[in-house]
């Protein structure tokens, strides 16, 4: 039916992102002569990390992912897209990073795809992001029953999973495939490559 947003994000997250964007001079100043314009800041999106492969195969489930922060999409016009991350430390909202690259544009595309997909589902979904660094993959996570994943960072050369809508078994299978040890050179261990 619809995508729901969490209401427990840091209340000053947008201000922290705005201050960082200003301090880092990410966007040029408001000047119509140089194409300046307002920056649109999305609602905060919770970010989770899945330390995949650290438990048993049965226990590596998305609900065991740890929330590590919040992500804000920043848009200026149709071409200028970034995302900024914040996290809480001892009750204080801290700026973590900003990404102004293809990953930001692909995240925006995955978000639009998720909205269209969720509109066809019978219930509501919470919009999340899940990262699996050891498998070099990040995805939009539609947290519903059953969950769905739309990878927007695919760290493999062929990028087979990029922007595919995957069920948990499909997403999990792709993560496990990436974590399989590669065959080493003849007569040598894998870590010698």
C-alpha positions in Angstrom: 0.0 0.0 0.0 2.4 2.7 1.2 5.8 3.3 2.5 6.0 4.5 6.1 8.8 6.5 7.6 10.2 6.2 11.1 9.5 9.0 13.6 12.4 8.3 16.0 15.1 10.0 13.9 17.3 12.6 15.6 15.3 15.9 15.7 18.4 17.9 14.8 19.6 15.6 12.0 18.6 17.9 9.2 20.3 20.8 10.9 23.5 18.7 11.3 23.4 17.8 7.6 22.7 21.4 6.6 25.6 22.7 8.6 28.0 20.1 7.1 26.8 20.8 3.6 27.4 24.5 4.2 30.8 24.0 5.9 32.0 21.7 3.1 30.6 24.0 0.4 29.0 21.0 -1.3 26.5 23.2 -3.2 27.3 26.6 -4.7 25.6 29.6 -3.0 22.1 30.7 -4.0 22.7 32.6 -7.2 20.3 32.3 -10.2 23.1 33.5 -12.5 25.2 30.4 -11.8 22.2 28.0 -11.6 21.9 28.0 -7.8 18.7 26.8 -6.2 17.2 25.3 -3.1 18.4 22.0 -1.8 15.7 19.4 -1.0 16.4 17.3 2.0 14.6 14.0 2.3 13.1 12.6 5.5 15.7 10.6 7.4 16.1 6.9 6.3 17.4 4.5 9.0 20.6 2.7 7.9 21.4 -0.8 9.1 24.5 -2.9 8.7 24.3 -6.7 8.3 27.5 -8.3 9.4 26.7 -11.2 7.1 28.5 -14.5 7.6 29.3 -13.9 11.3 26.6 -16.3 12.6 25.1 -19.5 11.4 23.5 -19.5 8.0 20.1 -19.6 9.7 20.8 -16.7 12.0 21.9 -14.3 9.2 18.6 -12.6 8.8 17.8 -9.0 8.0 16.1 -8.5 11.4 19.5 -9.1 13.0 21.0 -6.1 11.3 22.3 -3.4 13.5 21.0 0.2 13.0 24.1 2.4 12.6 22.6 5.8 11.6 20.4 7.8 9.4 20.7 8.8 5.7 19.3 11.9 4.1 18.9 12.3 0.3 19.9 15.7 -0.9 18.5 16.9 -4.3 19.2 20.1 -6.2 17.4 20.2 -9.5 17.2 16.9 -11.4 20.9 16.1 -11.8 22.5 17.1 -8.5 21.9 14.2 -6.0 23.9 13.4 -2.9 23.2 11.6 0.4 24.5 12.5 3.9 24.8 10.2 6.9 24.5 11.0 10.6 24.7 8.9 13.7 24.1 9.3 17.4 27.0 9.2 19.9 26.2 9.7 23.5 22.9 11.3 22.6 24.5 13.8 20.2 23.8 13.8 16.5 27.1 13.6 14.6 27.8 14.1 10.8 29.4 11.0 9.3 29.8 11.4 5.6 28.4 12.7 2.4 28.4 10.9 -1.0 28.0 12.9 -4.2 28.4 10.2 -6.8 26.7 7.6 -8.9 25.6 5.7 -5.7 23.5 8.7 -4.7 21.7 8.8 -8.0 21.2 5.1 -8.0 19.8 5.3 -4.4 17.3 7.9 -5.6 16.3 5.6 -8.5 16.0 2.6 -6.1 13.8 4.8 -3.8 11.4 5.6 -6.6 11.3 1.9 -7.6 10.6 0.9 -4.0 7.7 3.4 -3.9 6.1 1.9 -7.0 6.7 -1.6 -5.8 5.3 -0.9 -2.3 2.1 0.6 -3.9 1.2 -2.8 -5.2 1.7 -4.6 -1.8 -1.3 -5.3 0.4 0.2 -3.7 3.6 2.5 -0.9 4.6 6.3 -1.1 4.4 8.9 0.7 6.3 11.7 2.2 4.1 15.1 1.3 5.3 18.7 0.9 4.0 20.7 -2.2 4.6 24.4 -2.4 4.0 26.5 -5.6 3.8 30.0 -4.3 3.5 31.7 -7.8 3.4 29.6 -8.6 0.3 30.0 -5.1 -1.2 26.3 -4.5 -1.4 23.8 -1.9 -0.2 20.1 -2.0 -0.8 16.8 -0.3 -0.1 15.1 -2.6 2.4 11.3 -2.6 2.3 10.7 -3.9 5.8 7.3 -5.7 5.6 6.1 -9.2 5.5 7.8 -10.6 3.5 10.7 -8.1 3.1 12.0 -7.0 -0.3 15.4 -5.5 -1.2 16.5 -3.3 -4.1 20.3 -3.1 -4.4 21.7 0.3 -5.3 25.4 -0.4 -4.6 26.7 -3.5 -6.3 30.5 -3.8 -5.9 30.9 -6.5 -8.5 32.2 -5.8 -12.0 29.0 -7.1 -13.8 26.6 -5.5 -11.3 24.0 -8.2 -11.8 21.9 -7.4 -8.8 21.8 -3.6 -9.3 18.2 -2.3 -9.1 16.6 -5.7 -9.0 13.7 -6.3 -6.6 14.8 -9.3 -4.6 13.0 -11.4 -1.9 15.0 -12.2 1.3 15.9 -15.7 0.0 17.2 -14.1 -3.3 19.1 -11.3 -1.5 20.6 -13.7 1.0 21.6 -16.1 -1.8 23.4 -13.3 -3.6 25.2 -12.2 -0.4 26.3 -15.8 0.3 27.5 -16.2 -3.3 29.7 -13.1 -2.9 31.1 -14.4 0.3 32.2 -17.7 -1.1 36.0 -18.1 -1.2 37.5 -17.8 -4.6 39.7 -20.6 -5.9 43.3 -19.8 -5.3 46.2 -20.3 -7.7 47.2 -23.9 -8.3 49.3 -25.1 -5.4 48.8 -21.9 -3.3 46.4 -20.8 -0.7 43.5 -18.4 -1.4 45.1 -15.5 0.6 48.2 -15.5 -1.6 46.6 -13.9 -4.6 
